[in-house]
Amino acid sequence: MSAEPAAIRVAVDASSPVPPFEQVRAGLEEAIRSGELPAGTRLPTVRRLAEQLDLAVNTVARAYRELEQEGRIDTRGRSGTFVAGAGVDAALRARIEARLSA
């Protein structure tokens, strides 16, 4: 794991009908799924990513919160926010399948 946060390449289109937080969430999710942001990668702070993307802090915070609820990222307090481990996808699929079969 690197002490330096990963460079995030997420495009936010202000003219899109998709809310900015969802564009950020989807962009990060795709980078995680594609392996561009592998498990254990340290993400920028909410404030730093908001500055990079020229967005409100709350917009990025919501995207991070939703990714954390989905099990894609893990916030470790003052240590930072990291891409969750590979086993998370399997655990998430198992929970979804359990809900569907209930």
Secondary structure, DSSP 8 states (H G I E B T S, - for coil): --SS---------TTSSS-HHHHHHHHHHHHHHHTSS-TT-EE--HHHHHHHHT--HHHHHHHHHHHHHTTSEEE-GGG-EEE--THHHHHHHHHHHHHHH-
